[in-house]
Amino acid sequence: MTTATATVPAPTRSPVKPFYFNTSAHLLRITPQKATTLSEFLDALRECPEGSIFQHTFRTLQEHHFIREGFSNDFAHWAVSACNEPSLAEGLASVDVREFTSVAQIRERFIQIVESFLQRTPAAANRAARETFYFCSSESVVIPTSFIARSMQDFAEGLRRVTVHCIHHHFIEARLRLKLMSNDFSQWLYEDMGLTDAARQLNRIDIYTVTLEDVRNQIVRIVERALT
C-alpha cells in the first residue's frame, strides 16, 4: 500500500491519486413483497431483493437525514407505528449499518431479531397490523460531480460544496462498495495522503445522532485540522 511520506506537511503533500467526488441517484420500485402481520414480515425479509434491504436502511438515513430523533430504519418505524411493538422496534432500530459490509449480513441480522421476538411473543405473529408494509427496492446510479481534489485544500473545498447526497454516497453507502468498515474519504486520506489519524477520526463519526449536514461539518473540521 502506497502512502505519502509522513515528514511532508499535509497542506503540501500530493496525493497518490485525485479524489473524485461522486453522488448517486436511486431508482425506486415496489417489490411483490408486503406484510400485514409480523409473520408475513419475516417471510418477506427472507425473500425480498437486497435492494429492498438497502432502501429501508441505508436510503432511510439519506431521506430522513434532517431528523435527529426517531427510528433509524423503516422496519423499526413500522414495528412501532403499525404493529404497536416498541420492543421489536427498538431491536430493529439497534441495527447499525456501520457494523456491516454487505446487505446480506444486514438482512440476516434483521431476520434474527424478528425470529427471536416471535419466539418470545408468539401471539404477535399473526396479529393484523394497522397498515401494510410494502417492500420497496432501490437501485443506485453513480453520477460524477464537477469536484475533483488534487490537494488537501481541494478536498476540504469539495467537502464544503458538494451536496449531502454526495456525502451519503461516499461516507455511508461506500461501506458496501468497499467491503470495509470504512468510507471513501477515510480510505483516500489513509491510502493516498498518509493521514492515518484523520482517517480514523472520520470513521468514528456517529451518523445516527446528527444530520448529514452535521456529518459534513465534522468531516470538514477534521480535514481542516489535518491541514494545519
C-alpha contacts under 8 A as a table, 3 or more apart, distances in Angstrom:
res1	aa1	res2	aa2	distance
1	M	191	E	6.83
2	T	16	V	7.61
2	T	191	E	6.27
2	T	192	D	7.02
3	T	16	V	7.39
3	T	190	Y	7.10
3	T	191	E	5.28
3	T	192	D	5.48
3	T	193	M	6.04
3	T	194	G	4.67
4	A	8	V	7.76
4	A	13	R	7.13
4	A	14	S	7.66
4	A	15	P	7.06
4	A	16	V	7.38
4	A	191	E	7.92
4	A	192	D	6.43
4	A	193	M	5.13
4	A	194	G	4.70
5	T	8	V	5.80
5	T	194	G	6.88
6	A	9	P	7.64
6	A	194	G	6.64
8	V	12	T	7.02
8	V	13	R	6.20
9	P	12	T	5.70
9	P	13	R	6.36
10	A	13	R	5.26
10	A	152	M	7.19
10	A	193	M	7.66
10	A	195	L	7.84
10	A	226	A	6.48
10	A	227	L	5.58
10	A	228	T	7.61
11	P	151	S	7.51
11	P	152	M	6.01
11	P	153	Q	6.98
11	P	226	A	7.95
11	P	227	L	5.10
11	P	228	T	7.28
12	T	151	S	7.74
13	R	151	S	7.11
13	R	152	M	7.72
13	R	193	M	7.02
14	S	150	R	7.14
14	S	151	S	6.02
14	S	193	M	7.26
15	P	18	P	6.29
15	P	150	R	6.64
15	P	151	S	6.51
15	P	192	D	4.96
15	P	193	M	5.21
16	V	191	E	7.89
16	V	192	D	4.73
16	V	193	M	7.03
17	K	150	R	7.42
17	K	192	D	6.38
18	P	148	I	6.61
18	P	149	A	5.35
18	P	150	R	4.73
18	P	151	S	7.55
19	F	148	I	5.71
19	F	149	A	4.89
19	F	150	R	6.75
19	F	155	F	7.38
19	F	188	W	7.03
20	Y	144	P	7.64
20	Y	145	T	7.75
20	Y	147	F	6.55
20	Y	148	I	4.72
20	Y	149	A	6.49
21	F	144	P	6.62
21	F	145	T	5.83
21	F	146	S	7.54
21	F	147	F	5.60
21	F	148	I	6.05
21	F	149	A	7.90
21	F	158	G	7.57
21	F	162	V	7.92
21	F	166	C	7.12
21	F	170	H	7.97
22	N	142	V	6.73
22	N	143	I	5.66
22	N	144	P	4.39
22	N	145	T	5.26
22	N	166	C	6.01
22	N	169	H	7.36
22	N	170	H	7.55
23	T	142	V	5.92
23	T	143	I	5.19
23	T	144	P	6.24
23	T	145	T	6.80
23	T	165	H	6.08
23	T	166	C	4.24
23	T	167	I	7.78
23	T	169	H	5.74
23	T	170	H	7.75
24	S	140	S	6.15
24	S	141	V	5.34
24	S	142	V	4.35
24	S	143	I	5.32
24	S	165	H	7.07
24	S	166	C	7.01
24	S	169	H	6.37
25	A	140	S	5.71
25	A	141	V	5.14
25	A	142	V	6.52
25	A	143	I	7.15
26	H	138	S	5.86
26	H	139	E	5.39
26	H	140	S	4.55
26	H	141	V	6.14
27	L	138	S	5.47
27	L	139	E	5.11
27	L	140	S	6.44
27	L	141	V	7.72
28	L	136	C	6.76
28	L	137	S	5.72
28	L	138	S	4.72
28	L	139	E	6.74
29	R	136	C	5.57
29	R	137	S	5.34
29	R	138	S	6.63
30	I	134	Y	7.12
30	I	135	F	6.24
30	I	136	C	4.31
30	I	137	S	6.17
31	T	34	K	7.88
31	T	48	C	7.44
31	T	52	S	7.89
31	T	134	Y	7.55
31	T	135	F	5.73
31	T	136	C	5.42
31	T	137	S	6.40
32	P	135	F	7.51
33	Q	44	A	5.57
33	Q	47	E	7.64
33	Q	48	C	6.28
33	Q	134	Y	6.55
33	Q	135	F	5.59
34	K	40	E	7.45
34	K	41	F	7.10
34	K	44	A	6.59
34	K	132	T	6.77
34	K	133	F	5.47
34	K	134	Y	4.50
34	K	135	F	5.68
35	A	38	L	7.09
35	A	39	S	7.98
35	A	40	E	4.94
35	A	41	F	4.82
35	A	44	A	7.02
35	A	132	T	5.58
35	A	133	F	5.09
35	A	134	Y	6.69
36	T	40	E	6.49
36	T	41	F	7.26
36	T	128	A	5.83
36	T	129	A	5.40
36	T	130	R	7.98
36	T	131	E	6.76
36	T	132	T	4.78
36	T	133	F	6.55
37	T	40	E	5.24
37	T	41	F	6.14
37	T	83	C	7.90
37	T	125	A	6.43
37	T	126	N	5.35
37	T	127	R	5.80
37	T	128	A	5.12
37	T	129	A	5.60
38	L	41	F	4.69
38	L	42	L	6.13
38	L	83	C	7.94
38	L	124	A	7.03
38	L	125	A	5.05
38	L	126	N	6.41
38	L	127	R	7.39
38	L	129	A	7.93
39	S	42	L	5.25
39	S	43	D	6.49
39	S	125	A	4.86
39	S	126	N	5.98
40	E	43	D	5.08
40	E	44	A	6.10
41	F	44	A	5.05
41	F	45	L	6.12
41	F	133	F	7.86
42	L	45	L	5.08
42	L	46	R	6.53
42	L	111	I	6.56
42	L	114	V	6.59
42	L	115	E	7.43
43	D	46	R	5.27
43	D	47	E	6.39
44	A	47	E	5.02
44	A	48	C	5.60
45	L	48	C	5.71
45	L	53	I	7.98
45	L	107	R	7.04
45	L	110	F	7.75
45	L	111	I	6.65
46	R	107	R	7.61
46	R	111	I	7.19
48	C	52	S	6.31
48	C	53	I	7.61
48	C	135	F	7.43
49	P	52	S	5.44
49	P	53	I	7.13
49	P	137	S	7.08
50	E	53	I	5.23
50	E	54	F	6.29
50	E	103	V	6.17
50	E	104	A	7.01
50	E	107	R	7.96
50	E	137	S	7.73
51	G	54	F	4.94
51	G	55	Q	6.06
51	G	136	C	7.98
51	G	137	S	4.70
51	G	138	S	5.01
51	G	139	E	6.22
52	S	55	Q	4.98
52	S	56	H	6.29
52	S	135	F	6.25
52	S	136	C	5.32
52	S	137	S	3.83
52	S	138	S	6.13
53	I	56	H	5.42
53	I	57	T	6.25
53	I	103	V	6.78
53	I	106	I	7.71
53	I	107	R	6.57
53	I	137	S	7.43
54	F	57	T	5.38
54	F	58	F	5.35
54	F	59	R	6.44
54	F	103	V	6.61
54	F	137	S	7.43
54	F	138	S	6.81
55	Q	58	F	6.02
55	Q	59	R	4.76
55	Q	60	T	6.56
55	Q	136	C	6.77
55	Q	137	S	5.71
55	Q	138	S	5.20
56	H	59	R	6.08
56	H	60	T	5.54
56	H	73	N	5.86
56	H	74	D	5.22
56	H	75	F	6.90
56	H	136	C	7.62
57	T	60	T	5.19
57	T	61	L	6.61
57	T	72	S	7.35
57	T	73	N	4.95
57	T	74	D	6.81
57	T	97	V	7.56
58	F	61	L	5.41
58	F	62	Q	6.88
58	F	73	N	7.96
58	F	97	V	7.26
58	F	172	I	7.49
58	F	173	E	6.85
59	R	62	Q	5.08
59	R	63	E	6.09
60	T	63	E	5.07
60	T	64	H	5.93
60	T	65	H	7.81
60	T	72	S	7.17
60	T	73	N	5.78
60	T	74	D	6.79
61	L	64	H	5.54
61	L	65	H	5.36
61	L	72	S	6.67
61	L	73	N	7.21
62	Q	65	H	5.04
62	Q	165	H	7.13
62	Q	168	H	6.56
62	Q	212	L	7.63
64	H	67	I	5.61
65	H	68	R	7.58
65	H	210	V	7.90
65	H	211	T	4.98
65	H	212	L	5.51
66	F	210	V	7.93
66	F	211	T	4.97
66	F	212	L	6.96
66	F	213	E	7.91
67	I	70	G	7.38
67	I	211	T	6.74
68	R	208	Y	7.76
68	R	209	T	6.00
68	R	210	V	5.80
68	R	211	T	6.39
69	E	209	T	7.54
71	F	74	D	7.62
71	F	76	A	6.11
71	F	77	H	5.84
71	F	89	A	7.90
71	F	90	E	7.95
71	F	93	A	5.73
72	S	76	A	7.28
72	S	77	H	7.93
72	S	93	A	5.60
72	S	208	Y	7.21
73	N	76	A	5.69
73	N	77	H	6.56
73	N	92	L	7.81
73	N	93	A	6.34
74	D	77	H	5.04
74	D	78	W	6.19
75	F	78	W	5.30
75	F	79	A	6.24
75	F	89	A	7.49
75	F	92	L	6.72
75	F	93	A	7.89
76	A	79	A	5.08
76	A	80	V	6.52
76	A	88	L	7.34
76	A	89	A	4.23
76	A	90	E	6.80
76	A	91	G	7.75
76	A	92	L	5.10
76	A	93	A	5.37
77	H	80	V	5.53
77	H	81	S	5.97
77	H	89	A	6.62
78	W	81	S	5.15
78	W	82	A	5.19
78	W	83	C	6.70
78	W	89	A	7.76
78	W	133	F	7.07
79	A	82	A	5.90
79	A	83	C	4.97
79	A	84	N	6.30
79	A	85	E	5.59
79	A	86	P	6.94
79	A	88	L	6.51
79	A	89	A	5.13
80	V	83	C	5.52
80	V	84	N	4.48
80	V	85	E	4.95
80	V	86	P	5.01
80	V	88	L	7.64
80	V	89	A	5.55
81	S	84	N	5.73
81	S	130	R	7.94
82	A	129	A	5.18
82	A	130	R	4.66
82	A	131	E	5.63
82	A	132	T	7.89
83	C	128	A	7.56
83	C	129	A	4.86
83	C	130	R	6.47
85	E	88	L	5.48
85	E	89	A	6.25
86	P	89	A	4.86
86	P	90	E	6.08
87	S	90	E	5.13
87	S	91	G	6.35
88	L	91	G	5.05
88	L	92	L	6.21
88	L	113	I	7.66
88	L	114	V	7.22
88	L	117	F	6.54
89	A	92	L	5.11
89	A	93	A	5.97
90	E	93	A	4.99
90	E	94	S	6.11
91	G	94	S	5.18
91	G	95	V	7.29
91	G	113	I	6.51
92	L	95	V	5.85
92	L	110	F	6.47
92	L	113	I	6.76
93	A	96	D	7.79
95	V	106	I	7.82
95	V	109	R	7.56
95	V	110	F	7.68
96	D	99	E	5.78
96	D	100	F	7.74
97	V	100	F	5.57
97	V	106	I	7.30
98	R	101	T	7.70
98	R	172	I	7.64
98	R	175	R	7.44
98	R	181	M	6.60
99	E	181	M	6.79
100	F	103	V	7.54
100	F	105	Q	6.37
100	F	106	I	6.46
100	F	175	R	7.62
100	F	176	L	7.83
100	F	181	M	7.16
101	T	105	Q	7.40
101	T	175	R	5.53
101	T	176	L	4.98
101	T	177	R	7.98
101	T	178	L	7.66
101	T	179	K	4.68
101	T	180	L	5.79
101	T	181	M	6.60
102	S	105	Q	5.47
102	S	106	I	6.78
102	S	175	R	7.86
102	S	176	L	5.31
102	S	179	K	6.75
103	V	106	I	5.06
103	V	107	R	6.16
103	V	176	L	7.27
104	A	107	R	5.10
104	A	108	E	6.30
105	Q	108	E	5.22
105	Q	109	R	6.38
106	I	109	R	5.13
106	I	110	F	6.41
107	R	110	F	5.25
107	R	111	I	6.23
108	E	111	I	5.03
108	E	112	Q	6.13
109	R	112	Q	5.12
109	R	113	I	6.32
110	F	113	I	5.14
110	F	114	V	6.32
111	I	114	V	5.28
111	I	115	E	5.98
112	Q	115	E	5.14
112	Q	116	S	5.99
113	I	116	S	5.24
113	I	117	F	6.20
114	V	117	F	5.07
114	V	118	L	6.17
115	E	118	L	5.24
115	E	119	Q	6.17
116	S	119	Q	5.15
116	S	120	R	6.41
117	F	120	R	5.20
117	F	121	T	5.94
117	F	122	P	8.00
118	L	121	T	4.76
118	L	122	P	4.87
118	L	123	A	7.81
118	L	124	A	6.80
118	L	125	A	6.16
119	Q	122	P	5.63
121	T	124	A	5.81
121	T	125	A	7.58
122	P	125	A	5.54
123	A	126	N	6.95
123	A	127	R	7.26
124	A	127	R	5.32
129	A	132	T	6.67
147	F	158	G	5.87
147	F	162	V	7.69
148	I	154	D	7.15
148	I	155	F	7.53
148	I	158	G	7.26
149	A	152	M	7.05
149	A	153	Q	7.73
149	A	154	D	4.55
149	A	155	F	4.72
149	A	158	G	7.00
150	R	154	D	6.11
150	R	155	F	7.33
151	S	154	D	5.12
151	S	155	F	6.24
152	M	155	F	4.85
152	M	156	A	6.17
152	M	223	V	7.79
152	M	227	L	7.05
153	Q	156	A	5.24
153	Q	157	E	6.22
153	Q	227	L	7.73
154	D	157	E	5.11
154	D	158	G	6.00
155	F	158	G	5.11
155	F	159	L	6.21
156	A	159	L	5.16
156	A	160	R	6.41
156	A	220	V	6.11
156	A	223	V	6.37
156	A	224	E	6.91
157	E	160	R	5.15
157	E	161	R	6.35
158	G	161	R	5.20
158	G	162	V	5.93
159	L	162	V	5.80
159	L	167	I	7.78
159	L	216	R	6.98
159	L	219	I	7.87
159	L	220	V	6.51
160	R	216	R	7.47
160	R	217	N	7.91
160	R	220	V	7.01
162	V	166	C	6.20
162	V	167	I	7.42
163	T	166	C	5.32
163	T	167	I	6.71
164	V	167	I	4.82
164	V	168	H	6.15
164	V	212	L	6.11
164	V	213	E	6.46
164	V	216	R	7.49
165	H	168	H	5.04
165	H	169	H	6.15
166	C	169	H	4.99
166	C	170	H	6.29
167	I	170	H	5.42
167	I	171	F	5.64
167	I	172	I	7.71
167	I	212	L	7.39
167	I	216	R	6.81
168	H	171	F	5.23
168	H	172	I	5.15
168	H	173	E	6.34
168	H	212	L	7.31
169	H	172	I	6.01
169	H	173	E	5.07
169	H	174	A	6.21
170	H	173	E	6.28
170	H	174	A	5.20
170	H	183	N	6.20
170	H	184	D	5.15
170	H	185	F	6.66
171	F	174	A	5.93
171	F	175	R	7.73
171	F	182	S	8.00
171	F	183	N	4.98
171	F	184	D	6.19
171	F	185	F	6.70
172	I	175	R	6.22
172	I	183	N	6.69
173	E	176	L	5.97
173	E	177	R	7.14
174	A	177	R	5.00
174	A	178	L	5.90
174	A	182	S	7.64
174	A	183	N	5.32
174	A	184	D	6.09
175	R	178	L	5.20
175	R	179	K	5.56
175	R	180	L	5.55
175	R	181	M	6.13
175	R	182	S	5.89
175	R	183	N	5.73
176	L	179	K	5.20
176	L	180	L	7.42
178	L	182	S	7.66
178	L	183	N	7.44
178	L	184	D	7.98
180	L	183	N	7.59
182	S	186	S	6.59
182	S	187	Q	7.05
182	S	203	N	6.08
183	N	186	S	5.49
183	N	187	Q	6.17
183	N	203	N	7.31
184	D	187	Q	5.14
184	D	188	W	6.20
185	F	188	W	5.29
185	F	189	L	6.26
185	F	199	A	7.44
185	F	202	L	7.86
186	S	189	L	5.10
186	S	190	Y	6.03
186	S	198	A	7.47
186	S	199	A	4.20
186	S	200	R	7.00
186	S	202	L	6.26
186	S	203	N	6.89
187	Q	190	Y	5.13
187	Q	191	E	5.73
187	Q	192	D	7.73
187	Q	199	A	6.90
188	W	191	E	5.30
188	W	192	D	5.15
188	W	193	M	6.65
189	L	192	D	5.79
189	L	193	M	4.87
189	L	194	G	6.16
189	L	195	L	5.27
189	L	196	T	6.98
189	L	198	A	7.10
189	L	199	A	5.66
190	Y	193	M	5.72
190	Y	194	G	4.74
190	Y	195	L	5.02
190	Y	196	T	4.99
190	Y	198	A	7.95
190	Y	199	A	5.77
191	E	194	G	5.82
191	E	195	L	8.00
195	L	198	A	5.58
195	L	199	A	6.26
195	L	226	A	7.79
196	T	199	A	5.11
196	T	200	R	6.26
197	D	200	R	5.14
197	D	201	Q	6.23
198	A	201	Q	5.05
198	A	202	L	6.35
198	A	222	I	6.34
198	A	223	V	6.91
198	A	226	A	6.67
199	A	202	L	5.31
199	A	203	N	6.54
200	R	203	N	5.12
200	R	204	R	6.55
201	Q	204	R	5.24
201	Q	205	I	6.92
201	Q	222	I	7.22
202	L	205	I	5.54
202	L	219	I	6.28
202	L	222	I	7.29
205	I	215	V	7.19
205	I	218	Q	7.57
206	D	209	T	6.35
206	D	210	V	7.18
206	D	215	V	7.87
207	I	210	V	5.96
207	I	211	T	7.26
207	I	212	L	7.39
207	I	215	V	6.76
208	Y	211	T	7.68
210	V	214	D	5.80
210	V	215	V	6.75
211	T	214	D	5.06
211	T	215	V	6.31
212	L	215	V	4.78
212	L	216	R	6.16
213	E	216	R	5.03
213	E	217	N	6.28
214	D	217	N	5.03
214	D	218	Q	6.23
215	V	218	Q	5.16
215	V	219	I	6.23
216	R	219	I	5.11
216	R	220	V	6.16
217	N	220	V	5.10
217	N	221	R	6.21
218	Q	221	R	5.15
218	Q	222	I	6.31
219	I	222	I	5.22
219	I	223	V	6.24
220	V	223	V	5.09
220	V	224	E	5.97
221	R	224	E	5.04
221	R	225	R	6.18
222	I	225	R	5.21
222	I	226	A	6.39
223	V	226	A	5.01
223	V	227	L	6.42
224	E	227	L	5.01
224	E	228	T	6.80
225	R	228	T	5.43
